[in-house]
Amino acid sequence: MGKLIGTLVGLVLGTSIGEGVFITLVLTGAGFAVGAAVDRQRAAQRAQADPGGVAARLASVEARLDALESRFASPRPGAPARDAIVPAIEQHSGIVAVVPAAPTGDRVDVPLPATGQSPSGHAGAPPRPAYDAGPPPRPAYGAAAGAAAISPAVAADVAHAADAPRAPGRGLLAWFAEGNTLTRVGVVILFFGVAFLLSWFADHLTLSIEATLALVAFAGAVLIGVGAKLAGSRPGYALSLEGAGAGILYLTTFAASRLFDVLPPLPAMAALVAVAALTVALAWRADSQPMAGLAIAGGFLAPFLVARAPGEPAALFAWFAVLNAAIVALAWHRAWRALNALGAVFTFGLGIFWGWRYYVPQHFAVAQPFLALFFAFYLGVAILYAKRAPLEQRKPVDALVVFGVPVMAFALEAGLLADWRYGASVAALAMAATYAVLFVALRRRLEPGLALLAQSFLALAVVFATLAVPFAVDARWTSAWWALEAAAVYWIGCRQDQRIARAFALALQACAAAAFVLGGVPRGAMPAFANAGFLGAAMLGAAALATARAADRHRAALSEGERSFVAVVFAWGVAWWMLAGAVDIARARPAWLGPGVGTAALAWVAASAAVALALRLAMRWDRLAWFGAAIAPALVLAGIAQYHDARTTLAWPGVVVWPLAWALHWVTLRTVEPAAETDVTAEEAHATFAGPAWLRDAHAASAIALVAWASWEASEWTGRTTPRGSAWIACAAALPAIAGLAATLVPRAMAHWPLARFPDAYARNAGWVVASALAAWFLGTSIVSPGGAAPLPWLPLANPLDVTLAAALVTLALWARDRAAMPQATREHWLGAALFVAGNGFILRVAHHYGGVPWRLSSLLAEKPVQAAITLAWTATALVLMVWASRRALRARWLTGAVLLAAVVVKLFAVDLAALSGLPRIAAFLGAGAMLLAIGYFAPPPAARADDTPGAGSPP
C-alpha cells in the first residue's frame, strides 16, 4: 500500500512541476522508495507489537483478569459491581463480558475480538488491553461506585484508543505508518488539489481573484480551526488537519504574490512570516514533528507547484529563508532530526535545481548572500540538535546535516565562483576557518553531543584546509573532495552506528573515483607530485585508507559482511595511492631517477610500504603491514618496464632500489605471517607445518621471481663485459637457479626462516618450477652453445660451460632424490637422457674447437669425423648400459641399450655407409662391430621378470 501511494504522489508531484520527464521519473522513484520504507517500518512495528504471538497476548490477558477477580472476590454489601460494569462495557466497547453471579473467585472470561479489530470496533488497530496506558484504576464498591467505575467517557476513551497521541519526535515515516493512513494520504492529495485549483483559477477565473484567494485561505483556516478543536479527543486526526491547513495557507499566500500579483511583496512576505510562525506554534503546541514537516514541505514546494516562471531569485530565496528560520526556531527547542534533514534537502536540493535551470552571472549578488545565510542556518541547526538531543540518545550528531550540508553548499559555491580562478580555493579556506572556529568554541563543552560535533567540525576543517592548495593549483578537485568527505561520513557513521551513513560513504567514494577517471588527467608540463593528477588520486587513496582505519577502530559496530569488506576498501586505497605516484613518475620522468620508469615507480611503491611498516606500530594498526603487498606486482611490472627501457634494473639508482624492494617484500611476508596464520585450521597447520595455502603460494612465487630476476641481471651484466655468444652468459644465467636449488639441499639453510617455516613452498613448489627451468636450460645449452669462454682457452671438461652443466646436472639429481620424492626409475631415465644429450653436445664442441668446424648444425653434421665419433659414442653408451643392466638383471634398462644399439646399426647403414669414406668409415664400422661383439659376450639379455628391480644375477 505504501509503495503504491508513494509512487502516485511522486508521479503527481513530477507532472505538476512540469520540468521534464527526468524530474518526473526521479520524483516517482523517490515516492516509491519512501513508500517501501513506510511498508517496512509498518511491518517492523507489527512484529514489535506482537513479539510473542496470540498465545503470549492471551496469557497476559488471563493474568490481568485473575488480578481483576481478586479485587472483586469479596464485595461489600450493596448492589454487585457487575450490574453496572457489564452494561457499560458492552455498550461502549462492544466486548461481551460473561461474568458469573458468584464473585467468589470464579474466572472472568472476556473473549478477545478478532485480529485486526480494535475493542471499539475500529479496524486497523491491533487488539490490546485497556491497561496499556498504566495500571487499571481500583474500582469503588457498591452499585453507584460500580456504575461510576466504567463511565461512558472512559469507555469512549477506550473506543478512541487508536487515535492516542504518539511519542513526540517519532519521525515523518512514522506519521505515515501509524494511525489513520487514509487521513494522511488524503491530506497529501488535498494539498496537491489546492495547488491545481489555484493554477486552474489563473486560467478560468470568473470571480474576482481576491475573493477566490480569500475563500481558499478561509478553507485552510477552517482546517486549522477544526484540527485545534479535535486536538483533545482525536490528536492524530487533528494534526493532519492542522498541517493541511498550514500548507494551504502557504500556497494561497505565494499564489497571491507570484501567480496573481494581487499582494505586494512586502505584505506577502509578512503573510508568509505569519504562516511560518503559525506553523511553528502549532507544531510546538502539539509537539508534532510530522505536522511541522508537512507544513514546511508544503512551503518549499509552493513556488514550484504554483508559479508559471521561476521569477527573480530574491523572492524565492527570501521565502526559503523564512522557512529555514522556522526550522531553526523549532530546532531551538526540539531535537527533530527528520525535520532538519527535510529542510536541508529541500533548501539545497531545490537551490541546485534552480541554479542548473535559471542561474546567470547577474544573479551572483543575490545568490551569494542567501547561500551563506542558508549555510549558517544549518550550522546552527547542527549545533542545536547536538545540544538538545537526549543524553541517552545513541546518535547525538546528525551526520546528514553535519556532513551533507557542506557537500551541497560547497558544490553551489564552486558553481557561483566558477569564473574566478581561485574562487574554489578561497571558499575552501573560508569553510575551513569557519569549522576551525566552531571546533575551538565547542571542544570544551561538557555536553556529549557537542563534544562529538566538535570532532566532526575539526575533521571538516582539516578536509577543507587540505583542499585549499589543490584548488589553487587545479580546479578539478570535486571528486577528490567527495572522497575525503565520504571518509568523514563513514567515520561518524561508525561512531554513531549508522549503517546507512556508512553505505552512503562507500557509494560516494566509488562515485568520486568514477568522476576522477572520467575527468581525465591534466596534461602538459607540470612538476612531479604537485599537479591535479597526482594529488587528486592520492586523496582518493587517502580517503579509502581513512575509511578502513575508521572501520578497524569501530570493528564491533560493523556487521560480519562489513568487516570482510574492509580489506577491499583498504586494497582500494593502497591501489589508488600507489598508482598516483607511479603514473605521475611515468609522466614526469625525472632524470635523477635514472633510465626507465620502472625503477622510479618501484621506488615510490617501496618507500610507501616502508613508511607504512614504520607507522604500523606507532598507529597500532596492523593492517598497514599489507601496504607491502603492492611490492610484488610492482616488481613484476617495473621489471617489464625496465627491460623495455634499459634492459636492466641495476642501473643507478636501481642498484639500491631493487635490493631494498626485495628485502621489504620479505619483511612484509614476515610481518603479516602472524595474522595470516589465523586463516589456517589447526589440523592443516599440524599436517603441513606450512601455514595457510595462499601464504605458501606467496612465498613460492616470490622465490621463483627472485631467481628469475637474479638470472636476468647476471646474464645481462655478464653479456655487457664478454663477447657476444660467450658461454659466460649462459653460465651466469644458470648460477642463481643452481644456487637456489642447492640451498634447499643444505640442512643449515633449511633451518632458518623462511625455508624452515615454509619448507614445501621453497623446496617443492618453487623447486619444481626452478628445476624445470634449469633442466630446459641444460638441454638447450648443451645443444646450442659452442662453449667459448674467452679469454680462457677451451679445454675438454675443464671449461666454464662443462663445469656449469655438470653442476646443474648434479644439483638436479640430488634435488630429485631428496626433495622431489621422485622414484628411482624415473630419476635414472632422466639422468640417462641428460647424459646422452650432454655427451653429443660435447662431441660437437670438440669438433668445433679442435677441428675448426664452424658452429652450425649443417656444417657439423657434414663432417665425417663427427659422424664417426657420434656412432662410436652411441655404441659405447649402449655397451655400458647393457653390460650394467645385464649384471643387475634389469631387463628394461638392457632393452633401452638395445634400442640405442639398433639406432647405431640403422645409422651405420643409412647414414655412415653413404656419407663416410676412408678412415672415418673404417673406424666407425670396426669400432661399432667390435663393441657389438663385446656386448654379445659380456651383456646377454636378462631373463624376463615381473618387475624391473635389481636382482641377483651375474654374467656368464
N, C-alpha and C positions, 0 to 999 in steps of 0.2 A: 504494500500500500504506500509506504513511504517513497519507494523508488518511483512509482507512478506519479505521485503528487509532485515530487521534486522535479521530475522530467517535464511535466506540464508547466510548472511555474517557471522553470528556466526557459522553456520554449516561448512562453508568453512574454517574458521579460526581453528576450533577444529580439523577437519580432517587433515589440513595441519601441525599442530603442532605434531599430532600423539602421544599424551601422554595417550591415553586410552579413553574408552567410557565415563568415568566420566567427564573428562575435556571437551570433545566434547559436552556433554549434558549441562554442566554449561555454556559454551560459547554460545550455541544455545539459551538457556533460556535468557541469558543476551542480546543477539541480539533481541530476541522477546520483552523483556522489553523496550529496547531503542526504538525500532520501535513503540511500543504502546505509549511511551511518545511523540515521534515525531508526531504521529497522533493526540494525544490530544492537543498538542501545536498548530498544524495547525488549528484544529477546533476552538480553542480559538482565534487564530489570525483572522480567518474568521469572527467569531462573533464580535470581536472588530472592525474590519474594516467595518462592516455593522451593526452598532448598531440600526439604525432606519429603515432599510429595504429600498426597492426600492422607496417608497414614499418620504422618507427623502432625498435620493440622488437626486431625480428628482426636489424636491423643491429647493435644493441647486443649481442645475444647472440652474434652471429658474431664481433664484435671480442673479446669476452671469451674465447670458445673458442679464437680464434687465440692469445691470450696464454697460455691453458692448454696449447696444443700446444707452444709454445716451451719451457715448463717441462719437458715430458716428451720433448722431442726427442732427448736424449742420455742415456738411463737408464744408471745404473751397473750393474755385474754383479749378477746376482741375479734373483729372480723378477720379472716385469714387474708394474708397479703396476696395470695394467688388470685383472689377475686378482683383485685384492682390491677395486678401486674399483667395477667394473661390477656385481658381485652386490650390493654394499651399496646402490648407487643404485637398482637395480631392485627390491630387496626392500623398501626403506623409503620410497621416493618415488614408485614407480610409473612412473618415466620410463625408457623403453627406450633405453639408450645403445649406439649402434653405434660401436665403436672399432676401427679396423683393427689388425692384429697388428703391422704395421711401424710403429714410432713415429717414423719419420724424416720429420717434417714433414707427414705426411698430415693431412687435415682431420678434425676430430671433429664428427660430425653428431648433434646432440641434438634430436629432434623436440619441439616445444612442445606442451603439452596444449591442448585446445580451449578457446575463450573461455568464461569462467565456471567453469573447473575449475582448482583450485589444484594445485600439484605433489604435494600429499599426497592429492589426490582429493577434497578438500572443496569443495563448490560454494559460490559466493558471493564468493570472493576472486579478484581479477584475477591473471593469471599474472605472476610477477615473478622475476627471477633470484635465486639464493640469496645473492648478494653485496650485497643492499641494505643490510645492516647494516654493511658495511665491506668491505675487500678480502679476497679468499679467502686462507686460510692456505696457506703454501708447504708442499706435502707432502714427507715424507721419502722416500728411495729405498729400494728393497728390498721384499720381499714383506711382511715384518712391518710395516714402516713404511707401506706402501700400504694394508694392511688397517686399520691404526690411523687412517689419514688420514680415512676415511669410516666412522666408528663408528656403531653403531645409535643412540647417544644424539644424535649430530649429525644423523643422518637424521630422528630423531623431532622434533628441534627444527625441521627444515625442514618436516616434516609439520604441525606446530602453529604455523607462522608466522602463520596468520590470527589467532591469539589473542595476538600480540605486543602488549605494552602500548603505549598511545598516548602522545603527548607530553602532559605534565601541563597541566591547565587548558584542555582543548580546548572545554569548554562542555557544557551539558546537551543541546543539539540534536545535538552530535557523538556523545554517548553513545547516542542512539537510531539515529543514521545510520551508525555504524561497528560493526564486529564482528558478533556473533551477534544479529541483530534479534529473532529468536524468543525468545531468552533474556530480552531486555529487556522485551518485551511480556508474556512470561509472569510476570515479576516484578511488573509493574503489576497484572495481573489477579489474581495471588495475593494481593497486598495488599488489593484490594477483597474478595476471597473471605474472607479472615480477618475483615475488618470485618463482612461479612454473617453470618459464622459466630458472631461474638460477639453480634450482635443476635439471632440465632436462639436461642442459648443462653439469652438473657434470657427468652424466651417458652416454650421447650420444654426445660427443664433436667431431666435425670434424674440425673446425677452431682452431687456436691457442687460448688458454684461454685468453691471453692478449687482442687479437683483439676482442673477443666476449664481454669481460667486457667493453672494450672501447666503443663498439657500444651501449651497454645498457646505459652506463654513458652518452654517447653523446645524446641518446634519452631523458634522464632525463634533460640534459642541454637545449635541444631544447624546451622541455615543459616549462621550466622556462623562456626561451627567448620569446617564443610566449606569455606566460602569461604577461611578462613585457610589450610586445608590445601592448597588448589589455587592459592594466590597465586603460588607459584613457577613452576608449569607452565602454568596457564591463567589469567593475571591478569584478563583481561576477564570471563570467566565467574565468577571468584571475587568480583570487585567487585559483580556483580549479586546474588549470593547474600548477601554481607555487607550490602548496602543493604536487601534484602528482610527479612533477619533483624532489622536495627535498626528498620525500620518496624513489624514485628510486635511487637517489644518495646514500642514506643511505644503501639500500640493496646492491648495487654494491660494495661499499667500504667494507662492512662487509663480503660479499662473497669473495672478492679478498683476504681478510686477513685470514678468518677462513675456508672457504669451499675449495678454490682452492690453498691457500698458495702461492700466487704469489706476495703478498705485505707484506713486513716485518712489524713487529709490530709497530716500530716507525713511518715509513711513513703512515701506516694505521691509527694510532692514529692522526697524523697530518691531514690526509684527513678527518677523522671524525670531528675533531675540525673545519676544514674549512666548512664542510657541515652544522654543527650546527651553525656556525657564519653566513653562508648564510641564513639559515632558520630564525635566529633572525632578520637579516637585512630585509628580505622580509616581515616578519610579522610586523616589526616595520614600514617599509615604507608604507605598506597597512593598518596599524592599524587594523589587522585582527586576532582575536583570533582563529577562525576556521582553518585558514591556519596554524597557529603555532601548533594548536592541532593535525592536520592531519600529519604534518611532525614529530612532537615529538612522536606520537603514532607509526608511521612507524619505527622510530628509535628504540623504545623499542621492537617492535615485530620482528625486523630484526634477532636477534640472534636465535629466536625460529622458524622462518619461513625458514631460510636458513641453519643453522648448522645441521649436522647429529648427533653430540655429544655435550654434554654440554661444553667441553673444561675446561680450567683452570679458576677458579673464578676471577683471577686478570684481565684478559682481559674483561670478562663480566662486572665486577663491574666498571672497568675503563671506559668502554663505557657508563654505566649508569651514572657515574659521569659527563661525558661530556654532556650528555643530560640534567641532572639536572642543570649543570652550565648554559646551555642555558635558562632553565626555570627561574633561578634566575636572569639572565640578563634581561629577559623580565619583570619579576616582579619588577625590579628596576624602570621601567618607566610606567608599565601598571598594573592596578588592575584587573587582569583576574582570577576570581575565578575558572572557569571551567578548565582552563589550569593548575592551581596549583593542583586542585583535581586530574586531569588526571595523572599528573606526580607522585603524591604521591601514587595513587592506583597502577600504573604500577611499580614504584620502589619497594615498599614494598610487593605488591602482587606477583610479579614475583620473588622477593627475597625469600618470604616464599615458593613458589613453588620450587625454586631451592634448598633451604635448605631441604625441605621434600624429594626430589628425590636424591640429589647428595652430601649433606654435610657429611663430615667426620671430626673428630677432627683435622686432619692435615691441614684443611683449616682455622683454627681459626685465625692464624696470618694474613691472607689476609682479611677474612670476617669482623673481628672486626673493623679495621680502616675504612673500607668503610661504615659499619653500622653507626659509629659515624659521618662520613662525611655526609651521607645522612640525618641523624637526624639534623645536624647543617644546612644543606641546607634548610630544611623545617621550621626550627625555623626562619631563615632569611626570607623565603617566607611569613610566617605568619606576621612577623613584617612589611615587606614591604607592604603587602596587607592592613593591618590596617592603615598604614601611607598614602598610595596612594589612598585609597578609597575616593570617593567624600564625601564632608561633609554632603550632604543631603541624602546620602545612608542610608537605614534603617538597613543594616546588615554589619557594618564595620569590623566584625570579622568573619573569615572563620572557622566555627565550625568544619568542616570535617578535615581541616589541623591542627587546634589547638588541637583538642582532638582525632582525628582519628590517626594521626601520632604517638603520644605516645603509643597508644594501640598496633599498629603493631610493632613499634620499640622495645617496652618492651617485647613483645612476642618473637621476634627474639633474643633479648639479653638474655632472660631467656633460650632459646634453646642453645645459644652459651655457656652459663655458667652453663649448667645443671650438669656437672661433679664436680662443685665446691660447697661445702656445703653452703657457704654464698654468692654465686655469685649473686643470685637474690636480696638479701638484699643490697649488695653493689651497685648494679645497681640502685635500687630504691633510695638509698641515693644520688647517683650521679645525677640522674634526678631531685630529689627534690632540691638539691643545685643549679642545673642549672636554674630551674624555679624560685627559690627564688632570684637568682642574677638578672635574667631578670625582675622580678617584681620590685625590688629596682631600677633598671635602668629606667624603663618605667613609674613608678607610678606618677611621677611629670610632665610628658609630657602633653602638652596642647591639642594635637590632640584628638578628641573624640574617634577615633578608638583605639589609643594606650592606653588610659585610661581603656577602657573595656578589651583590651587584657591583660593589667597588672593584672586586677582582675582575668581573666581566668588563667594566669600563677600562681597567688597566690593559686587558687583552686587546680591546678595540683601539686604545691609544697606541699600543705597540704596532698593531696592524697598519693603521693609517700613517704613522710615522715611517714605517718601513716602506710604504708605497710612495711616499712623497718624492724621494730621489728618483726611482724608476719612472714615475710620471713626468718628471722634469726632463729625463733623458729621452724617453719614448712614450708616446701617448697610448699605445695599445696594451694596456695592462689590466683591463677589466677582468679577464679570465683568471689571471693570477690572483687578483684581489678576491675574487669569488672563492677561490680555493682556500686562501687564508681565512676568510670569513667563515667558510664551511668548517674549518678546523675549530674555530671558536664555538660555533654552534654545536659541534659534536662534543666538545668539552663540557659545555653547560648541559647538554643532553645526558652526559654520563653523570654529572654532579647531581642532577635532579631526576635521574632515571626516566627520561622522556625518550621512549623508543622512536616515536615519530620524528622528533628533532634529530636523532642520530641517523635515521634513514634519509631524511631530507639533506643532511650534511653530506652523506656519501654520494647521493644523487647529484648534489651541486658540484662536488669535486669532479665527478665524471663529466658533467656538462662543461665545467671550466676547462678541462683537458681537451674536450672536443672543440670548444671555441678557440683555444690556443692553436691547435693543429690546423683548423680551417683558416685561421687568420694568417698562417704562414710565418716564416722567419724573415726579419728585415735583412735586406742585402745591402752591399756597399762596404766601403772602408770604415770599419768600426773597431775600436780597441777590444782586445780579448777580455772577457769577463766583465765588461762594462757596456752591455748593449741589451736591447729588449729580448733578443732570443735566449741568451743565457739566463738573465735574471728572471725572466718570466717562467722558464722551465724549472729553474732552481726553486722558485717559490711554490710551484705546483708540487715538487717533490717534498719540500719542507712542510707544506700543509698536510700531505699524506702521512709523513713521519710524525708530525704533531698529533694527528688523529690516532695513529697506532699507539703513541705514548699515552694519550688520554684513555684509550681502551684498556691498555695493560694496567694502568693505575686504578681503574674502576672495574676490574675484571668481574668482581662479584655481582655488579649490577647488570651484566650482559647475559643474554641467553646463550645456550650452547652453540647455536648457529652463528651468532655474532662473534663469539670467541674464536671459532675456527676461521672466520673471515678476516680476523685481524692480521694474520700472516699475509693474506693477499693485499691488504691495504699497505702493509709495510713494504712488501716487494714492489708494489706500485710506486711508492715514494722513492725507494732506492733506485729504481729504473729511471725515473724522471731526473733525479739528482745526477746520476752517472751520465746519462745521455746529454744532459745540459752542458756539462763540461767537455765531454768527448766531441760533441758536434761543434761546439764553439772553437775548440782547439783545431779541429779539422778545417774550419772556415778560416781562422786567423793564421794558422801555421807559423807560429813564432820561430825565428831562426835559432834562438838559443836552446830549443828543444831537439835540435839535431835533424837529420834527414828522415823523412817519412812521418806520417801522422800517428802510426800505431804506438810507438813508444811514448809520445806525448800524451795520447789518450790513456794509455795504461798508467802513466804517472799520476794522472788525475784520479783514476779509479783506486790505485794503490794508496795514494795519500788520503783519500776519503775514508777508505777502510781502516787505515792506521789511526786516524783521528777518532773514528767510531769505536775502535777497540780501546783507545785510551779513555774515552768518555764512558765506556760501559760500566766501569767500577765507580766512577765519580757520580754518575746519574743513577746507579743501581738499576740499570735497565739491561738485562742480559740479552734482550733481542737485538741490541746494537751489534753484537758479535756477528750477526748474519749479514751485516754490511759486506763482509769479506766474501760472501757467496758470489758477488759480482766479479771477483777477480778471475775465476776460472773461465767464464765465457769471454771476459776481456782479454785474457791471454791468447785465446784462440783467434779472436777477431783481430787483435793487434798484430799477432804473428802473420796472419794473411796479408794485412796492410803493409807490414814491413817487408815481407818478401816481394811484394809488388813494387814498393818504392825503393828499397835499398838492399834487398836480398840478404839482410842480416838484421838481428835485433841488438847486437852488441856494439854498434857504433855509438859514440858518446851522445847523450848520457845513458844509452841503453845498457852499457856495461854495469851501471849502478842500479838502474830502474828494474831491469828484468830479474836479476837475482833477488832483489828485495821483494819484488812482487811474488816470486815463488815462495819465499820464506813467509810472507804474510798469508799466503794461501794455506800453508801447512799450519801456521798459528791459528788461523780461523778454524780449520778442521779440529785442531786440538781443543779450542775453546768451546765449540758447540757440541763436543762429544758428550759431556755430562747430560745436557738437555736432550740430546738425541737418544740417549740410552733409555729414556722413559718410554720410547716408542716400541721397544722390543720386549717380548714376553720373557718371563723367567725361564720357560722351557727352551725357547730359542737361544737365549744367552748361554744357558748351560750346555746346550747341544753343540753350538758352534764356537762359543767364546769369540764372537766376531762382531758383536753389535748389530744394529738394525741393518737390513739389506741395503737400503739406499745409501747409508754411510759407508758400507763396504764398497759399494759400486763407485762412490765418490773417490775413495782412496785408490781404487784400482784404476779409474780413469785418470786421476792425477799422476799416478806413476807412469802410465803409458804416455801421457802428454809430456812429462818431463824427459823421458828417454827420447822421444821424438824430437823435442826441442834441442836437447844436447847433441843428438846425432846430426841434426841440420846445421847447427852452429859449428860443430867440429869439422864436418866436411867442407863447409863454406870457407872457414878461415884457413883450413889446410890447402884448399884449392887456390886461395889467393897468394900462397907462398910457394907453390910447387907447379911444375909444368902441367899443361892440360893432359888428361888421361893418366896421370900418375897413380900408382897403386896406393900412395899415401892417402889419397882422398877416400878411396873405398875402405881402407883400414880405419881411418878416423871415424867414418860413419858407423862402423860396426862396434867400436870400442864401448860406447855408452850402453848398448844392448848387452854386450858380453858382461860388462861390469854390473849391470842391473840384475841379470840372472845369477851371476856369481854371488852377489850379496845375499840372495835367498838361500844359498848353499852354506853360508858361513854361520855357525851357531851363535857367535858373539853378535853378529849383526841382527839376527832374528830375535835376540834377547832385548832389544831396545825398541822404544816407540818410534815409528808407528808399526814396524813389522811385527813386534811382539803382540800388539793389540789386534791387528788385522792380518794374521798370517796367511789366510786363504786369499785375501784380496790381493796381496802382493805376490805371493809365491805361485798361486794357481790362476786366479782371474787375470791379473795383469801379466803373469808369467806366460800364459798361453799366447797372448797377443804378441808379446815381445819375442818369444821363441819362434812363433810362426814367421814374424818379420825377419828374424835372424836366419832362419832356415831358407827363406826366399833369397835373402842377400847371399848366403853361402852358395846356393845353386846358380844364381845369376853371375856372381863374381867369378866363380870357378870357370865359367864358360866364356865370359865376355872380357874380363880384364887380362891384359898382356903381362901384368906383374911388374912392370918397370917401376923402380923406386929411386930415381936419380936424387941425389948424386951417388947413392950406393950402387955397386955393381950387382947384377943379378946372379945369385948363387942358388943352385937347386936345394930346396927345403930349408934354406937359410936366408930367405928374403922376407921382407915385411908381409907380403901378401900370403905366402905359405904359412908363415908363423901365425898370422891372424886367422887364417882358415882353420888351422889346427886348434887354436884356442877356442874358436867358435864351436867347432865340432865336439871338443871335449866338454865344453860348458853345456851344450845342448844334450849330450849323452848323460851327463851327471844330473842335470835338471829333470830329464825324462825319467831317470831311475828314482830320484829322491823326492821330487815334488809333484810330478805329473801322475805318479802311480800308473805308469804305462806298462803293460805286460811285456815280459822279456822278449817274446817272439816278435812283437811289434817293434820294440826298440832295435832288435837285430836287423829287421828288414830295413828300417830307415837308416841305420848306421851303414849297412852294406851298400845301399843306394847312394848315400853321400860319399863313401869312399870310392865307389865306381866313378861317380861324376868328377870328384877331385882328381883321381888318377888320370882320367882322359884330359882334363884341363892341364895337368902338369905336363903330360906328353906334348901338348900343343905349345906350351910356353917354352919348353926345352928346345923344340924345333924353331921357335921364333927367335930366341936369344942366341942359341949356338949354331943354328943352321941358317940364320939370316932370312928366314921366310917371313914375308910381310904378314902382319896380324889381320888377316882377312880369312874368313872361313873357306872361301873358294881356293885361295892360294895354299892354305894349309892342307886341305884335303887333296889337292893336286900333287903334293909332294909324295914320291914313292917311299922314301924312308919313314915318313909319318904314317902312311898306311900300314907298312910292315910293323912298325912299333905298336900301333893300335892292335893289330892282330895278335902279336905276341903278348901284349899286356892283357888282352881279354882271355887268351888261353891260359896264361899264368894265374889270372884271377879265378878262372874255373877250376884249375888244378888245385889251388889252395883250398877253395871252398869245398870241393868234392872229397878231397882227402880228409879234411876235418870232419865233414858230415859222415863219411863212411866209418871213421874211427869211433864216432859217438852214436852211430846208428840213427842218424837224423835223416830220414828219407826225404822229407820236404826240402831241407837245405841241399841235399845231394841233387834233387831234381832241379832246384834253382841253378846249380852249377851246370847241370846237363843242358838246360835251356840256353845258358850263356855259351856253352861249348857248341851247341847246334848253330847259334848265331855266328860263331867263328867259322864253322865249316861253310855255311852259306856265304859268308863274306869272302872266304878264300876263293871259291869258285865263281861267285857272281861279281866280285869287285877286283880282288887281287890278281886273279888269273889274267884278266884283260888289262888292268891298269898298271900292273907292276912288270918289271923286266929286270934281267940281270941279277945282281946280288940281292937287292931288296926282295925280289920274288923268291929267290932261293932261300934266303933267311926266313921268310915268312912261312914257307911250306915245310922246310926242315924243322924249324923250331916248333911249329904247331903239331907236326906229326910226332916229334919226339915227346912232347908233353902229353899228347893223346895216349901214346903207349904207356907213359908213366901213370896216367890216370887209370888206364885199364888194369894196371898191375897193383897199384897202391890204393885205389879207391873203387872197389867193386860196389855195386848198388846194395844198400842195406835192405834187409827184409821188410816187407810191408808191415806196419804197425797201426794200431787203432789211434794212437796219438803221436805227437812228434816230440816227446820228452826225451831227454838224454837217457841212454841205456847202456848196458854193459855189452860191449862188442869190440872186437879187435880185427884188424885186417888179417887176411890170410897170410 
